[in-house]
Amino acid sequence: MALTSERIKELASEFGGTATNTGNTEVQVAMLSERISAMTAHLKTQKKDKVTELSLIKLVGQRKSFLKYLAKNDINKYRALIAKLGLRK
């Protein structure tokens, strides 16, 4: 499920400061988390959808890379983001 432009602006203003700051690492992680949760909900009802399952695995890996970058460069922002999104780390 694609994110709407309104939801992207909300996430950007919440995590990046301004509504146009969509390239920020925290905003990227938040957008990926939204897409991951939507795909997970879809896969709970459609268990045989292998294409979505592969896309989900790819998105989780991409989010993991962003989180690793954030942890390496600014551990305080990383911890705050993990707590705010409710991720298990």
C-alpha positions as CSV (number, residue, x, y, z in Angstrom):
1,M,0.0,0.0,0.0
2,A,1.4,3.4,-1.0
3,L,1.6,6.2,1.5
4,T,-0.6,9.2,0.7
5,S,1.1,12.6,0.2
6,E,-0.7,13.9,3.3
7,R,0.6,11.1,5.5
8,I,4.2,11.6,4.1
9,K,3.9,15.3,5.0
10,E,2.7,14.4,8.5
11,L,5.6,12.0,9.0
12,A,8.1,14.5,7.6
13,S,6.9,17.2,10.0
14,E,6.8,14.9,12.9
15,F,10.3,13.3,12.4
16,G,12.1,15.7,10.2
17,G,11.1,19.1,11.4
18,T,9.5,20.5,8.2
19,A,6.9,18.9,5.9
20,T,9.3,19.0,2.9
21,N,12.2,17.3,4.7
22,T,11.5,13.8,3.4
23,G,15.1,12.8,2.8
24,N,16.0,12.9,6.5
25,T,17.0,9.4,7.8
26,E,14.4,9.5,10.6
27,V,11.7,10.3,8.1
28,Q,12.8,7.5,5.8
29,V,12.7,5.0,8.7
30,A,9.3,6.2,9.7
31,M,7.9,5.9,6.1
32,L,9.4,2.5,5.8
33,S,7.9,1.4,9.1
34,E,4.4,2.6,7.9
35,R,4.8,0.6,4.7
36,I,6.0,-2.5,6.6
37,S,3.1,-2.4,9.0
38,A,0.7,-2.1,6.0
39,M,2.3,-5.0,4.2
40,T,2.3,-7.1,7.4
41,A,-1.5,-6.5,7.8
42,H,-2.0,-7.5,4.2
43,L,0.0,-10.7,4.5
44,K,-2.0,-11.7,7.6
45,T,-5.1,-12.1,5.3
46,Q,-3.3,-13.1,2.1
47,K,-0.9,-15.8,3.2
48,K,0.1,-16.9,-0.4
49,D,1.1,-13.5,-1.7
50,K,4.7,-14.2,-2.3
51,V,5.5,-11.0,-4.2
52,T,4.4,-8.9,-1.3
53,E,6.4,-11.1,1.1
54,L,9.6,-10.6,-0.9
55,S,8.9,-6.8,-1.0
56,L,8.4,-6.8,2.7
57,I,11.8,-8.6,3.2
58,K,13.4,-6.0,1.0
59,L,11.9,-3.1,2.9
60,V,12.9,-4.6,6.3
61,G,16.5,-4.8,5.0
62,Q,16.4,-1.2,3.8
63,R,15.1,0.0,7.2
64,K,17.8,-2.0,8.9
65,S,20.4,-0.3,6.8
66,F,19.0,3.2,7.7
67,L,18.9,2.3,11.4
68,K,22.5,1.0,11.3
69,Y,23.6,4.2,9.6
70,L,21.8,6.3,12.2
71,A,23.2,4.3,15.1
72,K,26.7,4.7,13.8
73,N,26.4,8.5,13.3
74,D,24.2,9.6,16.1
75,I,23.3,7.1,18.8
76,N,21.0,9.5,20.7
77,K,18.8,10.1,17.6
78,Y,18.8,6.4,17.0
79,R,17.5,5.6,20.5
80,A,14.9,8.3,20.4
81,L,13.6,7.1,17.0
82,I,13.4,3.5,18.2
83,A,11.5,4.5,21.3
84,K,9.2,6.7,19.3
85,L,8.4,4.1,16.6
86,G,8.2,1.3,19.1
87,L,10.7,-0.9,17.3
88,R,12.3,-3.8,19.1
89,K,16.0,-2.9,19.4
